[in-house]
Amino acid sequence: MEQIHSDVFMIDTMLGGRPGITGAYLFTGDQPAIVDTGAETSADTVDAALASAGIGPGDLAWIVLTHVHLDHCGAAGILAERYPSATVVTHRRGAPHLVEPDRLVAGTEDIYGPFFSLYGGLQAIPEGRVIAAEDGHEVPIGPGRTLKLLDTPGHAPHHSVVLDEGSGTLVAGDAVGSRLEGSGLFPAYPPPRVDIAAIRASLERISSLDVQTLCLAHIGTVDDVDADLARSDEQARIYADAGMAAAQGGAEHADMAFALEEALPLVPNVGDDHAAVLWRVLGWERNNAMGVLGWARHEMKKAAVQD
């Protein structure tokens, strides 16, 4: 576990048994909270980290999820069972999938194919233990201290960032992109599609906040918050321009992957050979191409209807 502040810690969830890919964030105090849980395959790793922090089965008060993609929420069902005092909080549009996860799990398996085994599924959580959060929902973690969920759609329509105003710490989930351990920032745009305009609007919202420490799900803290937010917005613009041009030219998935790589090459932007290989092993380049292709086709259909 890595200490971020006196009472904020990052847990490396060891996705696929590898370090430096996905993190969960523990806020200790009177009502301890974990923000994101990692995948179902990471449940034992996260459980052991909580135990090492002195968080017993009756101590964890909150499981807060930035969104319900399985690399962020998959372990939530198992942890909710092991920590029976914890209430699970996520965006109102994502909450139903925690109660009835079959459709989410089946859809993810269909899209990710052979990569699905990295993540596992999601155990259902009783409805009475799930809060469907509206924008601005506050989770109390101590006297005069809360975690605030703020709507930041784009990566997913049910995405929130989680702000601890007391320390100025923002857990960004996937709203800002990914920095695998030792690497530079790069977009994380999942299939079947993203909303690039919403991504850029969410980045603008984050920029308006008083963020002292920015924590990425993939993975760790950011040294220069303003620079990373600006870089993420620029990368979104590049992907939008290249992706739309490719789609208008009739691109299929392989063509889109080529167009995105030409516009925003992985290796020089990630800046670390090991991290670049890991991106490809995880299939995240493939995900970006699928997500941008889905977005571009959706935008083209909207424009055709308006005409």
Buried (B, 14 or more C-beta within 10 A) or exposed (E): BEEBBEBBBBBBBBBBEBEBBBBBBBBBBEBBBBBBBBBBBBBEBBBEBBEEBEBEBEBBBBBBBBBBBBBBBBBBBBBBBBBEBBBBBBBBBBBBBBBEBEEBBEEBBEBBEEBBEBBBBBBBBEEEBBBBBEEEBBBBBBEEBBBBBBBBBBBBBBBBBBBBBBBBBBBBBBBBBBBBBBBBBBBBBBBBBBBBBBBBEBBEBBBEBEBEBBBBBBBBBBEEBEEBBEBBBEBBEBBBEBBBEBBEEEBEEEBBBBBBBEBBEBEEBBBBEEBBEBBEEBBBBBBBBBBBBBBBBBBEEEEEEEE
